[in-house]
């Protein structure tokens, strides 16, 4: 879908960052709308998703997406726009920053150089497979980057961060929403299947921990899958998974450099390069929180509370994004939108299994 196709929809079609160009509308009047209607509806929907996730043990991010999509008719009300846009933009960024308190450089170092390099190769395999899958079904590289990054790093959190770099003018919000659904479903399925497969393949605790930590997308599900195998595997899976989370900032930086406009010459090209090297502020803040968490001992109770806060903020951001999506656009994307995520998931598992059997 081209930017022209997206702009053909009414102003209430919505986008993740509230950057609609409302030609002919009254942006000044809309900017004066209060935040609370959209925030109240989004917050209520997020609480409903959290309640369902707790009682039915279903992935909370996926439920946030589904509840938000079911309420997308509310996103057509102009009074909701400002609050929903604020939630999808600001809560996302703060949630990613707070996520940095779950990682330290010591945890990454504890992995060891050889497993760390193996982990990088696994992530590269997921990226490459997603790009190939997108190309095979006629999608552009941005769909592959989004699916590959979400699969390789940390699921919905990485997808949200990468979409902030890719932008609505390159990738439709429908593709973004479908990628989130696919990643959440794949991660939930992997959490159930991978521990069983690891046991059937005769992997030991370290091997199983590496396989699960290196290939399951969502942080909580990767850790849960590891502990479903054994306590030792859960501990190792946690280290491997957090090392992937720590690579969020470098990956976003590389993607930002890669997809920027490079067709200018002379001084214009140099300016474009500097613009692409400038990371989004929330990625810089994420690195700062990782650094702070590495040099200052955060009490376990605080760390657990910060993790809950991060997950809550990301849930609200995902729910708001879904509420601002148009179901017509989702139907138009069709089955092709799931292929990059599927390809990345299979490649990630195959590469992680190969290294797990080789490393130990």
N, C-alpha and C positions, 0 to 999 in steps of 0.2 A: 504494500500500500504506500502510495506516494504522499508527501506532505499536502499536495493539492487535494487528494482524496479525503484526508482527515479534515482539512479546512472546509470541505464542502458540507460537513455536518453542522448543525446549529451550535451556538455558543455553549449550550449545556452539555456538549459531548464530553467536556472535561479533559484534563490531563494531570499528570502526576505532580507537577511543580507549579500549577496555577499560572502558566505562562501563555494563556490563550490570547490570541490576537482577535479581539472582538470588533471586527470591522462593522461599523454602523450601530454597534451597541452603545451602552453608556457606562464605560469602565469606571468613571468617577463615582457614579451612583452605586455601582456594585461594590467598590472598595469601601463604601461607607456602611455596608451591611455588617451587622455584628457577627462576631465569631461564634457565639454560643449556640445558635441553632444547629449548625453543622457539627460542632464538637459534641453537643449533647447527644445527637442521633448516633454519631460514630462511636462515642463512648459506650452508649447503651448496647449497640450492636456488638462491640468488642467484649463487653461483659457477658453477653449471651453466648458468644463463641467460647469464651473461657470456661463458662459453666458447663457447656456441652462437652468441651474437651476433657474437663476434669471427671465428669460423670460417665462418659462413654469411652474414655481413653483413646481419643482420636487426635491427630496432629492439630495443634491449636492454630497454627498459621493457615493451614488448609481450611479449617472451619471459619476463620476470619474472612478468608476469601469468599467462601460459599455464602456466608451470611451477608457479606457486603454486596455480592452480586445479586442476591435475592432482594436487596433493598435499593438496587440501583435506580429504581424509579424515583426515589427521593432525591437522588443526585441531580435530577432535572430541574428541581426548584432553585431558582437563583438565590434565594435566601440561604441555601445550604452551601453554596459554592465556596465562600471565603473560609468558613470553618473547616470544610473538608480539605481544601487545598492546604490550609495551615497544618492540619493533622498529617496529611500525607507527606508534606515537605519537612516541617520542623521536627515532628516527633521521630521521623525516620533518622534524621541527622543526629539528634541527641541520643537515640537508641544505639546507633553505631558507635558513637563516642563512648558511651557507658560500657559497651561490650568489651572495650579495651581493658577493663579492670579484671577480665577473666584470664588474661595471658601475661606471662612474664618471659623475659629473654632467657632466664634460667631454664624454664620448661622447654624452650626450643633447643637450648644447648644440651639438655639431658637426652634428647633424641639421638644424638650422635651424628657425625658427618655423613656416613654412608646411608643410614636410613633417611636422613634429611634429603639427600640428593635423590634417593629412590622416590621419596614423596613428591619432589618437584617433577620428576618424570611422570608419575601418575597423574599429577595435575595437568601437565602438558598434554598427556594422552587424552584426557577429558576435553580439553580445549580443542585439540585437533579433530577429535571425532565429532564434536558439535559443529565445527565449521564445515567439515565434510558432509555431515548429515543435512545441514542447512542448504548447502550447495546442491545436493542431490535432489532435493524436493523444490528447488527453485526459489529459496529464500535468500536474502542478502546476508552478508557477513555479520551484521549487527545482531541478528537473531542467533547466530552461532556463538558470538561473543557472550551474549547474555546467558544462554543456556550453559555454555562451557564454563563460564565463571561461577555461576550459581552451583553447578555440580562440583567443580574443582575445589571451591573454597568453603563456603558455609551456607549454602542454600539461599533462603529468602533474603538474608542480610546482605549477602554478596550481590544478589540480583538487584536489590534496591540501590546499593552503592554504584553498581555498574550502570544502571539505567540513568543515574544522575549524570554520568559522564557521556553516555550515548545520546541521550536527549530525545524528546518527543518528535523532533523533526526528522530523525533517522529511523526510529522504530515506533510503530503504533502502540498505543496503550493496550490494545487487545492482545497483541503478541506478548507484551509484558505480563499481562494477567494470566494468559494461558501457560506461559513459562513457569510462573509461580505455582500454578496448580499442578503442572507436571512434575516439578521438582519436589513439591510437598508429598505427592502421591508416591513417587519413586523412593523418597527417603523413608516414608512410613513402611512401604513394602520391604525395603532393604533391612530395616531394623528387625523385622520378623524373620526374614529368610537368611540373612548372612550368618548369624550365629549358628543356625542349623546346618548350613552348608559348610561352615568352618569345622564343625564337629564331624560331619560326614567325610570330609577330606582329611581328617586326622591331624589337623593343625594343633600345635601347642599353644600355650597362653600368649606368648609373645607374638607368634605368627598370626593368631586370630586377632589380637589387639591391633596389630598393624593393618591387617586386611580391613577390619571394621572401621578403624579410625581414619584410614586413608581413602575410603570409598563411599561411606554414608554421608549424605549432604548436610543435614541439619546437625547442629552441635549436640543438642539434648538427645537426639535419636542415636547419634554415633556413640555417645557415652553410654546410653541405655543399652544399646546393642552389645557393647563390650562387656558390660556387667552381666548381661543375660548369658554370656558364655562362661565367665568366671570373674572373680574379683581381680585377679592378676591381669586378665585380659582387659577388664574395664579400666584399670589404672593406666595400662599402656595405650589403650585406645584414646583415653583422655589427652595424654601428652601429644599423640600424633594429630589428633583433631585440633587441638589448640595451636599446634604449629601451623596447620593450614589456615586457621583464623588469623594468625599473625601475618600471613602473607597477603592479607586483603589489601593493605596499603600499597605494597610494591606492585601487585597485579593491576590495581586501579591506575597507578602511575604509568605503567607500561601501556595499558589500553588507551589512556589519555594521549600518550605520545603517538601511538599507532594510528588512531582514527582521526586525528586532526587534519585540517586541510593542508596539503603539501604542494599545491599547484601554484604557489606564488613564488616569485623570484626576488632576488636582491634583499633589500631591507624588509620587505613584506614577509619573505620566507623566515627571516630571523625573528620577526615579531610573532609570527605564527608558532614558531618553535617554543619561544618563551611562554606564550599563552598555554601551549599544550603541557609544558613542564610544571605549570602552576597547578598543584593539587587542590581539589575542593577542600574548604576549611575543615569539614568534619573528618576527612581522612587524616589531615595533619593533627587534628585533635585526638583522633583514635591512636595515632602513634605516640602522642604525648601521654595519654592515659596508660598505654602499655609500658612506656618508660617509667612513669610514676609508680605503677604497680610493681615494677621490677626493682626499684630502689627503696620503696617504702612498704613495709609489711602491712597488708590490709587484713584486718581480722576476718576469720572465716564467715562469721555472721554477717558482716558488712558485704563481703563478696557475694554471698548468697542473695542478699537483698538487692544488690546492684544487678545481679543476673536477672532477678525477677523484674526489676524496673526496666532493664533493657528489652526483655521479651515483651513486656506490656506495651512499651512505646512502639516497638516494631509491629506488634499486633494491631494497634490503633492505626498505624501508617498503612498497613496492608488493607485493613478494612475500609479505610477512607479511599484508598486507591480503587478498590473494587466497586465502591459505591459511585465513583465518578467514571466508571467504565460504561460503555454502551454494549448491550447484548447483541445488537446487530453486527458490530465490529467483531465480536467474538465468534459469531457464527460464520462470518466471512473468512476468518483466518483458517478455520477447518482443521482437519487432522494433521496437516503439514506442520502446524506449530509445535506438535509434540515430538517430531522426529529428532531435532537437535538434542533435546533433553534425553531421549531414549538412547541415542547413540553415545552421548557423553557418559551416561550411567553405565552402560555395558562396557565401554572402554575403560572407565575408571575401575570397575570391579576386576576385569581381566588383568590389567596392569598391576593393581594392588596384590592380586592373588599370586601373580608370577614373582613379584619381589618378596612377598611374604615367605614363599617356599624357598627362595634363593638366599635370603638374608640370614636365616637362622637354621 
